Amino acid sequence: MAVESGLLQLCNLINIRAWNILLLLLVICYVIYVRYGTPLRNVPGPFLASVTRLWKLRKILSGDFEWTNIDLHGHYGPIVRIGPNEVSIDDPDESLGIIYGHGTKFTKSPWYQASDAPGQHSIFTDTDIARHARERRLVANSFSMTSLAALEPYISDCVQVLETRLFELSKENAVVDVGHWLQCYAFDVIGEITFAKRFGFLDRGEDIGNIMNVLDGFLSYSSWMGVVPEFHAPFTKLMSTFFADGAPLESLRRFASNVVEKRQASETSHPDFVAHFLRIHNQKPDQFPMSEVYKMCMVLTGAGSDTTAIALRAVVYFLLKSPDKLEKLRSEIDQRDMAAEVSKPVTYSEAVSMPYLQAVLKEAMRLHPSTGFTLGRVVPAGGVVLLNHFIPENTVVGINSWVAHRNASVFGEDVESFRPERWLESEEATKRMDRYFLEFGTGSRTCLGKNISLMEMSKLVPEIFRIFDFDLVDRKKPWHTVNWWLVKQTGLLCRVRVRKNSRT
């Protein structure tokens, strides 16, 4: 019996070792195939990136993927393999148009699936080109300059409320988190123009309804889950089963639906986005059901507030770090002010006519774009040749705005310098820079809210800098950033003072 037992144990041990060896051989075969057996074998990049998505997942979890992406292109060149089936591109010429141009058949990558409920889509996440085009046409008029012009007075109200808060803070001589107040401004503008009512962030200076925290949770979740989107549906179900609040996306959906319902119950004639969306719904309920109204409001609330706040922080930060540029901007503002050529607050049309102001806004967004991942697209049937490399169908390719905006052949050798003048030196150079300026995306997926964001920024920046001085608490200490798809900043700590002789 002892002998038989010993033999049985030996056989079991041999079987276990055989299975381990077989598993190891399968792993080795897989690694060899994905690294050397596909058409992507000649695309340079880190070895681990070519064999497992875990490499990219680890880099994203570090919160600074934008710099990783920049360093990769600096080391490997304009085309880099960042996954077994993913390639990062830096090409302002042919590749840009092929991937993102109008009429392209490149669809959004699976990464975007984690930014929506499983099986659902929104105008941001939709991978169906034809469906996206139909839905975009339905709402496009709501984002026209004619529609936005009717909303400008409400943005002006928010500018003046922030101005009042800054006056109050200047009297306290306390350290102020200016970045937080800019986020409050961006949120209240979205509340005003979307739901006909400010959320109240500027009044209280607090995270109303914990929505800022919810959005941060949603962004962090979608950023890493997008790398492994096949786990998004089961994880969402698990969260919904064991936690009352469910996934962050569900909290955001409830927030948007509650605010929409309150807006429907009001009798205001405010020309807000909910009014636009409800009108579309009433006219074409089959094409634009109430679920689409909620989705559009979610996109506006989330992306609209965060991206504008990020851009505003960048403008303030880089100006405070570059006193000569700030002085030049103030000179432009003060000259218009003394000549009674600007209103109080500045109108959008007046702001657009200030060339240096517009150059400052663009340069800040160039140096610190809101998004920090590649704008992934799936190669269509038949594959494509990019930068002399054949890229097979179903490969994900994309350009990261942080990489694009540091392309020296487009923006000059001083790409790390904050120099607004680069946008004013040559019409030809400006056109080339504009083409590779990806802050709002490009092609058919260009951000619908682009003009809203530009209006918010154009009205606020000249107003606060003609009235206030912002003194960085520690000029030598850089701010802190974290990249969860959106590259958000913290640490814009200042003391606020009213400018001497300011025309308040």
Buried (B, 14 or more C-beta within 10 A) or exposed (E): EEEEEEEEEEEEEEEEEEEEEEEEEEEEEBBEEBBEEBEBEEBEBBEBBBBBBEBBBEBBEEBBBBBBBBEBBEEBEBBBBBBBBBBBBBBBEEBBBBBBEEEBEBBBBBBBBBBBBBEEBBBBBBBEBEEBEEBBEBBEEBBEEEBBBEBBEBBBBBBBBBBEBBBEBBEEEEEBBBBBBBBBBBBBBBBBBBBBBBBBBBBEBEBBBEBBEBBBBBBBBBBBBBBBBEEBBEBBEEBEEEEEEBBBBBBBBBBBBEBBEEBEEEEEEBBBBBBBBBEBBEEEEEEBEBEBBBBBBBBBBBBBBBBBBBBBBBBBBBBBBBEEBBEBBBEBBBEBBEEEEBEBBBBBEBBEEBEBBBBBBBBBBBBBBBBBBBBBBBBBEEBBEBBEBEBBEEBBBBBBBBBBBBBEEBBBEEBEEBBBEBBEEEEEBBEBBEBBBBBBBBBBBBBBBBBBBBBBBBBBBBBBBBBBBBEBEEEEEEBEBBBBBBBBBEBBBBBBBBBEEBEE
